[in-house]
Amino acid sequence: MPSAGPIDCSAAAPTCRGGPTPAIVAFLREVGIATRTGPVGDATFLPGITVDGGAIVFDSALPYPGDLLHEGGHLAVKPPSERELAGADLGSDPAEEMMAIAWSYAAAVEIGLPPEVVFHPAGYRGGSQSMLDNFAEGRFLAVPMLEWLGMTYGEKRAAELQVSPYPRMERWLRP
């Protein structure tokens, strides 16, 4: 799937009225991840978000819009057969978690959002700043796994193929 292209999320951008949520939702839908607003119970992994039948369901008063990209990352790296059936429990596979983190960073870059939208202080068990520091220094986790899935290329392989490396994604969904 081709790149979704940057979405202007400057303060005055019409695509970002009401904060980054509209741009994030537009991006997720464009790459093939269903989203909808709806009731979300209190017992969710991320506040105001759940997954139902492969679609991200979120409360209109979502406290951390960047969490939509993280959940989108979980769905994106699942095989299509699992993605379509995914529910609230997206699993606890550490490799999938790392790929979801890397995917969400690449998505934020693609949309034009500051990484702090995804890696906000209330997330990642207090490790958000560490994530931000690593990404800022070009220390990208999980890229070899995403490359193995055919979703992006690390520096070396990208140079061989003469394409842009991660965080540029070749595909947003696992084939």
C-alpha positions as a Python dict, from the first residue, in 0.01 Angstrom:
ca = {
    (1, 'M'): (0, 0, 0),
    (2, 'P'): (140, 341, -87),
    (3, 'S'): (216, 602, 170),
    (4, 'A'): (-83, 784, 315),
    (5, 'G'): (105, 1112, 291),
    (6, 'P'): (154, 1379, 553),
    (7, 'I'): (-147, 1544, 711),
    (8, 'D'): (-98, 1903, 825),
    (9, 'C'): (-145, 1905, 1202),
    (10, 'S'): (-28, 2254, 1276),
    (11, 'A'): (-253, 2437, 1519),
    (12, 'A'): (-447, 2610, 1240),
    (13, 'A'): (-485, 2305, 1015),
    (14, 'P'): (-846, 2217, 938),
    (15, 'T'): (-763, 1843, 939),
    (16, 'C'): (-668, 1870, 1303),
    (17, 'R'): (-961, 2064, 1445),
    (18, 'G'): (-1022, 1926, 1790),
    (19, 'G'): (-662, 1811, 1825),
    (20, 'P'): (-481, 1530, 1642),
    (21, 'T'): (-765, 1276, 1664),
    (22, 'P'): (-927, 1356, 1326),
    (23, 'A'): (-592, 1329, 1145),
    (24, 'I'): (-507, 1003, 1322),
    (25, 'V'): (-848, 854, 1243),
    (26, 'A'): (-820, 964, 878),
    (27, 'F'): (-476, 804, 854),
    (28, 'L'): (-586, 477, 1014),
    (29, 'R'): (-884, 450, 783),
    (30, 'E'): (-673, 533, 478),
    (31, 'V'): (-428, 252, 553),
    (32, 'G'): (-710, 4, 612),
    (33, 'I'): (-769, 3, 988),
    (34, 'A'): (-1134, 51, 1076),
    (35, 'T'): (-1215, 302, 1350),
    (36, 'R'): (-1536, 427, 1504),
    (37, 'T'): (-1653, 617, 1806),
    (38, 'G'): (-1867, 433, 2053),
    (39, 'P'): (-1908, 338, 2413),
    (40, 'V'): (-1593, 212, 2578),
    (41, 'G'): (-1608, 55, 2922),
    (42, 'D'): (-1379, 145, 3209),
    (43, 'A'): (-1190, -185, 3207),
    (44, 'T'): (-971, -125, 2902),
    (45, 'F'): (-596, -148, 2859),
    (46, 'L'): (-575, 208, 2727),
    (47, 'P'): (-820, 471, 2855),
    (48, 'G'): (-1104, 538, 2614),
    (49, 'I'): (-1005, 272, 2357),
    (50, 'T'): (-1100, -86, 2284),
    (51, 'V'): (-1092, -313, 1981),
    (52, 'D'): (-1397, -497, 1854),
    (53, 'G'): (-1407, -719, 1548),
    (54, 'G'): (-1080, -580, 1418),
    (55, 'A'): (-1195, -217, 1451),
    (56, 'I'): (-1065, 39, 1697),
    (57, 'V'): (-1353, 178, 1902),
    (58, 'F'): (-1283, 497, 2095),
    (59, 'D'): (-1461, 738, 2321),
    (60, 'S'): (-1513, 1084, 2172),
    (61, 'A'): (-1347, 1226, 2485),
    (62, 'L'): (-1032, 1020, 2429),
    (63, 'P'): (-766, 1148, 2673),
    (64, 'Y'): (-460, 1042, 2467),
    (65, 'P'): (-524, 1042, 2090),
    (66, 'G'): (-179, 899, 2017),
    (67, 'D'): (-293, 575, 2177),
    (68, 'L'): (-503, 521, 1865),
    (69, 'L'): (-180, 485, 1669),
    (70, 'H'): (-42, 237, 1919),
    (71, 'E'): (-351, 19, 1895),
    (72, 'G'): (-341, 64, 1518),
    (73, 'G'): (15, -67, 1528),
    (74, 'H'): (-99, -380, 1710),
    (75, 'L'): (-363, -443, 1446),
    (76, 'A'): (-128, -360, 1158),
    (77, 'V'): (134, -618, 1251),
    (78, 'K'): (-113, -903, 1301),
    (79, 'P'): (-172, -1148, 1016),
    (80, 'P'): (-488, -1046, 826),
    (81, 'S'): (-685, -1343, 961),
    (82, 'E'): (-609, -1239, 1320),
    (83, 'R'): (-653, -868, 1253),
    (84, 'E'): (-1009, -917, 1126),
    (85, 'L'): (-1110, -1102, 1444),
    (86, 'A'): (-914, -898, 1698),
    (87, 'G'): (-1091, -796, 2015),
    (88, 'A'): (-1011, -601, 2329),
    (89, 'D'): (-726, -834, 2427),
    (90, 'L'): (-465, -784, 2157),
    (91, 'G'): (-227, -1022, 2329),
    (92, 'S'): (95, -986, 2519),
    (93, 'D'): (356, -1094, 2263),
    (94, 'P'): (668, -881, 2335),
    (95, 'A'): (775, -883, 1968),
    (96, 'E'): (433, -759, 1861),
    (97, 'E'): (446, -488, 2128),
    (98, 'M'): (782, -365, 2000),
    (99, 'M'): (657, -367, 1641),
    (100, 'A'): (344, -173, 1746),
    (101, 'I'): (567, 88, 1909),
    (102, 'A'): (784, 117, 1598),
    (103, 'W'): (478, 127, 1371),
    (104, 'S'): (313, 399, 1579),
    (105, 'Y'): (627, 613, 1562),
    (106, 'A'): (645, 573, 1184),
    (107, 'A'): (275, 661, 1160),
    (108, 'A'): (322, 976, 1369),
    (109, 'V'): (610, 1081, 1142),
    (110, 'E'): (400, 1007, 832),
    (111, 'I'): (107, 1212, 961),
    (112, 'G'): (333, 1497, 1071),
    (113, 'L'): (259, 1466, 1441),
    (114, 'P'): (521, 1523, 1708),
    (115, 'P'): (621, 1186, 1857),
    (116, 'E'): (510, 1318, 2198),
    (117, 'V'): (151, 1267, 2085),
    (118, 'V'): (215, 891, 2083),
    (119, 'F'): (475, 877, 2359),
    (120, 'H'): (292, 1092, 2613),
    (121, 'P'): (398, 1103, 2981),
    (122, 'A'): (103, 888, 3095),
    (123, 'G'): (200, 599, 2867),
    (124, 'Y'): (453, 323, 2838),
    (125, 'R'): (478, 256, 3212),
    (126, 'G'): (673, 575, 3268),
    (127, 'G'): (914, 502, 2982),
    (128, 'S'): (785, 755, 2731),
    (129, 'Q'): (1086, 985, 2756),
    (130, 'S'): (1320, 693, 2699),
    (131, 'M'): (1125, 604, 2385),
    (132, 'L'): (1140, 964, 2265),
    (133, 'D'): (1513, 981, 2332),
    (134, 'N'): (1580, 655, 2145),
    (135, 'F'): (1377, 757, 1841),
    (136, 'A'): (1536, 1105, 1837),
    (137, 'E'): (1881, 942, 1834),
    (138, 'G'): (1784, 705, 1551),
    (139, 'R'): (1782, 401, 1777),
    (140, 'F'): (1481, 231, 1622),
    (141, 'L'): (1352, -82, 1788),
    (142, 'A'): (1184, -367, 1602),
    (143, 'V'): (1284, -254, 1252),
    (144, 'P'): (1433, -598, 1170),
    (145, 'M'): (1101, -759, 1261),
    (146, 'L'): (903, -512, 1049),
    (147, 'E'): (1151, -570, 766),
    (148, 'W'): (1104, -946, 799),
    (149, 'L'): (729, -889, 759),
    (150, 'G'): (792, -683, 444),
    (151, 'M'): (660, -361, 594),
    (152, 'T'): (975, -143, 592),
    (153, 'Y'): (1350, -160, 542),
    (154, 'G'): (1639, -85, 772),
    (155, 'E'): (1922, 140, 656),
    (156, 'K'): (2134, -132, 493),
    (157, 'R'): (1858, -306, 298),
    (158, 'A'): (1699, 27, 200),
    (159, 'A'): (2033, 143, 56),
    (160, 'E'): (2063, -181, -142),
    (161, 'L'): (1711, -135, -280),
    (162, 'Q'): (1753, 242, -324),
    (163, 'V'): (1441, 317, -120),
    (164, 'S'): (1386, 527, 190),
    (165, 'P'): (1455, 345, 517),
    (166, 'Y'): (1241, 327, 830),
    (167, 'P'): (1050, 530, 949),
    (168, 'R'): (928, 525, 588),
    (169, 'M'): (697, 227, 556),
    (170, 'E'): (656, 25, 238),
    (171, 'R'): (332, -124, 369),
    (172, 'W'): (120, -17, 660),
    (173, 'L'): (-49, -356, 706),
    (174, 'R'): (112, -695, 739),
    (175, 'P'): (39, -896, 425),
}
